[in-house]
Amino acid sequence: MKKYVVAILGATGAVGSRLISELEQSSIPVKDVKFLASKRSAGKKLKFNDQEVIVEEATPESFENVDLVLSSAGGTVSKQLLPEAVKRGAVCVDNTSAFRMDENVPLIIPGVNEQQLIQHKGIIANPNCSTIQMVAALFPIYQRWGLEQIIVSTYQAVSGAGQSAWNEMLQQAQERLDNEELVANILPTAADKKHYPLAFNLLPQIDVFEDDGYTHEEWKMIHETKKILFNDQDSSRIKVTATCVRVPVEIGHGEAVYFTVEDKSAVASEIQLEIEQTPGLVLQDKPQEQIYPQPLLASGKRDTFVGRVRADNENPGAFHMWVVADNLLRGAASNTVDIAECLVKRDLVRVP
Amino acid sequence: MKKYVVAILGATGAVGSRLISELEQSSIPVKDVKFLASKRSAGKKLKFNDQEVIVEEATPESFENVDLVLSSAGGTVSKQLLPEAVKRGAVCVDNTSAFRMDENVPLIIPGVNEQQLIQHKGIIANPNCSTIQMVAALFPIYQRWGLEQIIVSTYQAVSGAGQSAWNEMLQQAQERLDNEELVANILPTAADKKHYPLAFNLLPQIDVFEDDGYTHEEWKMIHETKKILFNDQDSSRIKVTATCVRVPVEIGHGEAVYFTVEDKSAVASEIQLEIEQTPGLVLQDKPQEQIYPQPLLASGKRDTFVGRVRADNENPGAFHMWVVADNLLRGAASNTVDIAECLVKRDLVRVP
């Protein structure tokens, strides 16, 4: 059996630590691992299957003799280093937004569109966390009844903004409980000028604003969804729009998804059944028993949890659902490792 | 000038304390006040305009010689005591859901439909907190361009569930920060069987579930909106649907409102202008300067804050906006006292 040298780029981050454990639990035959990070983190000691691995500084040369790169070190690092890795023969699964809309880069959710992996030229992109769980939940519905329109409001956990933002929010929570002033230096996004507290607050800004008044996060949900479902062909077939809000939750994005199907014979009970029968989706939908998805219940799980499925009785073919998933696993590390597993199974760990 | 004896029913609660301060700051000529509460709270000492007022147990006889009742002591208490108050000649503004859908009870947002006050038979209802801020923000848009459809996702603060739920959520936050187990005995609603932590979590249940899978809170937003805008006539003219979610915020509901106007010539910049020119609405909408509504900024304010106004470019006449207001003030005490002021100004403080 072929075995692979796997590099994890950004190994010391919140997603990086989960990439390591997901890789440990995966079916990928690992010959050796390399844990790469910034110069600042080089020298740190991590574990892989109980063996100590010393974190190395990521440079173009780090990728010599590497077969597979799992990357989650930020868009700038990906843009700079992944082409260098590909040059050296490594196939890269990238968890940043750097290459997602590149027409030469497949944007993959296994279970939805992994057949597009065959087109890869060395880099495969992992969609945005908020996109993955929404599209995963909608896909069986799309396949059976078609989709006309998606309107989503997100409730996104702070861990999606990185470990330092996560720490800041917990610190702010303690400040509030101690009746001290809340200090904000990172959130809503380190990339923008102003910073606001998130603890016990809501921030309707994730990533920076585009000129049209949408945030880049909202833009991602719209355009990534179309790319995944239509592979850039005929992307006007489904209308997609979004409002993305950061909420004071540690792990687990919530999404209130309102969607309209083409085939108006769809009913809520059959949508529930379709979700229940789809691998990777878990139906939690018993209102009378107060069973519905919650971030605290989804945290640490690989699945996407769906509940509150119900018809909009005034609008034929329109439904609501409430989707929750662990943004660091389902929305990031698990999807990345699932892609890598698909590449291995299809013998696509080679730069064409 | 006519002066009024005003009773505050539920004076010791989270909304009650705000009813007191709103009444102090109002234009209502107050001859005397009575602070009423449950037997348990009787004897407590509160202030009105720096004068000590001893809380009395609310009984039918408490309303003898009272002109005006501002009520926020829960639906059961309202159902039992307000008819007794009306019998004794008092006009009641009720902040609970007890009478809202009663066809003999006007459901009022001053600035929207206070002309319906003239029909009152002794009881006037204050809409649900989440309904008030949404309808207040939509009303100028409705007047100028008409409305076809409203799809709202709410992000509701814990204080809307009462002081004990609020305390529980803060306690849970401290438990999390101390790495202890989170204890839940009240949330999502004391009226239901199961209880879940809200701190660092999301609960897609506010109030109990109806048979159709919607919560009663969602039902309220749908039916109260139609009653306010159409006074029970032709309520199918606007489609309204909602998903209501409790979030770990202390004060200030957020709402992602998606709406479709009848007149497709509407543009986002004119909607912004219309909002800016409406008394009681504050436009906070400069994305490039990161200006948008936030609960922490709205807390303690009487206004409704609107931002993130933008067109859905794939759906003509469709727009998003993000609406935030203090649920205890704008969504409760301020609206109640505004109704009382309207009653005084129109000389309607009399049971017909």
Contacts between the chains, C-beta under 8 A, distances in Angstrom:
chain1	res1	chain2	res2	distance
A	149	B	315	7.3
A	151	B	151	6.0
A	151	B	258	5.4
A	151	B	312	7.9
A	153	B	153	3.6
A	153	B	243	7.7
A	153	B	256	4.0
A	155	B	155	6.7
A	155	B	202	5.4
A	155	B	245	6.5
A	155	B	247	6.9
A	170	B	177	6.6
A	173	B	173	5.5
A	173	B	176	7.9
A	173	B	177	6.3
A	174	B	177	5.4
A	176	B	173	7.9
A	177	B	170	6.6
A	177	B	173	6.2
A	177	B	174	5.4
A	177	B	177	7.1
A	182	B	296	7.8
A	188	B	290	7.6
A	192	B	290	6.1
A	193	B	290	6.8
A	194	B	289	7.7
A	194	B	290	4.4
A	196	B	290	7.9
A	196	B	294	6.4
A	196	B	296	7.6
A	197	B	296	6.3
A	200	B	248	6.6
A	200	B	249	5.4
A	200	B	250	5.1
A	200	B	295	7.6
A	200	B	296	7.1
A	201	B	249	6.4
A	201	B	294	5.6
A	201	B	295	5.4
A	201	B	296	4.5
A	202	B	155	5.4
A	202	B	247	6.8
A	202	B	249	6.2
A	202	B	252	7.7
A	202	B	254	4.6
A	202	B	294	6.2
A	202	B	295	5.5
A	202	B	324	7.4
A	203	B	294	6.5
A	204	B	254	7.3
A	204	B	256	7.9
A	204	B	292	5.2
A	204	B	293	7.3
A	204	B	294	7.7
A	204	B	307	7.2
A	204	B	308	5.5
A	204	B	322	4.8
A	205	B	287	7.8
A	205	B	290	6.4
A	205	B	292	6.5
A	209	B	287	4.0
A	209	B	288	6.2
A	209	B	290	7.8
A	212	B	310	6.7
A	212	B	313	7.4
A	213	B	268	7.0
A	213	B	287	5.4
A	213	B	308	7.1
A	213	B	309	7.4
A	213	B	310	3.8
A	214	B	310	6.3
A	215	B	287	7.8
A	236	B	314	7.3
A	239	B	312	7.5
A	239	B	314	4.1
A	239	B	315	5.7
A	240	B	314	7.5
A	241	B	258	7.5
A	241	B	312	4.5
A	241	B	314	6.8
A	241	B	315	7.2
A	241	B	318	7.7
A	241	B	320	7.1
A	243	B	153	7.7
A	243	B	256	4.2
A	243	B	258	7.7
A	243	B	308	6.8
A	243	B	320	5.5
A	243	B	322	6.7
A	245	B	155	6.6
A	245	B	254	6.8
A	245	B	256	6.9
A	245	B	322	7.8
A	247	B	155	6.9
A	247	B	202	6.8
A	247	B	247	5.5
A	247	B	248	7.5
A	248	B	200	6.6
A	248	B	247	7.5
A	248	B	248	5.2
A	248	B	249	7.2
A	249	B	200	5.4
A	249	B	201	6.4
A	249	B	202	6.2
A	249	B	248	7.2
A	250	B	200	5.1
A	252	B	202	7.7
A	254	B	202	4.6
A	254	B	204	7.3
A	254	B	245	6.8
A	256	B	153	4.0
A	256	B	204	7.9
A	256	B	243	4.2
A	256	B	245	6.9
A	256	B	256	7.8
A	258	B	151	5.4
A	258	B	241	7.5
A	258	B	243	7.7
A	258	B	258	7.7
A	268	B	213	7.1
A	287	B	205	7.9
A	287	B	209	4.0
A	287	B	213	5.4
A	287	B	215	7.9
A	288	B	209	6.2
A	289	B	194	7.7
A	290	B	188	7.6
A	290	B	192	6.1
A	290	B	193	6.8
A	290	B	194	4.4
A	290	B	196	7.9
A	290	B	205	6.4
A	290	B	209	7.7
A	292	B	204	5.1
A	292	B	205	6.5
A	293	B	204	7.3
A	294	B	196	6.4
A	294	B	201	5.7
A	294	B	202	6.2
A	294	B	203	6.5
A	294	B	204	7.7
A	295	B	200	7.6
A	295	B	201	5.4
A	295	B	202	5.5
A	296	B	182	7.8
A	296	B	196	7.6
A	296	B	197	6.3
A	296	B	200	7.1
A	296	B	201	4.5
A	307	B	204	7.1
A	308	B	204	5.5
A	308	B	213	7.1
A	308	B	243	6.8
A	309	B	213	7.4
A	310	B	212	6.7
A	310	B	213	3.8
A	310	B	214	6.3
A	312	B	151	7.9
A	312	B	239	7.5
A	312	B	241	4.5
A	313	B	212	7.4
A	314	B	236	7.3
A	314	B	239	4.1
A	314	B	240	7.5
A	314	B	241	6.8
A	315	B	149	7.3
A	315	B	239	5.7
A	315	B	241	7.2
A	318	B	241	7.7
A	320	B	241	7.1
A	320	B	243	5.5
A	322	B	204	4.8
A	322	B	243	6.7
A	322	B	245	7.8
A	324	B	202	7.4
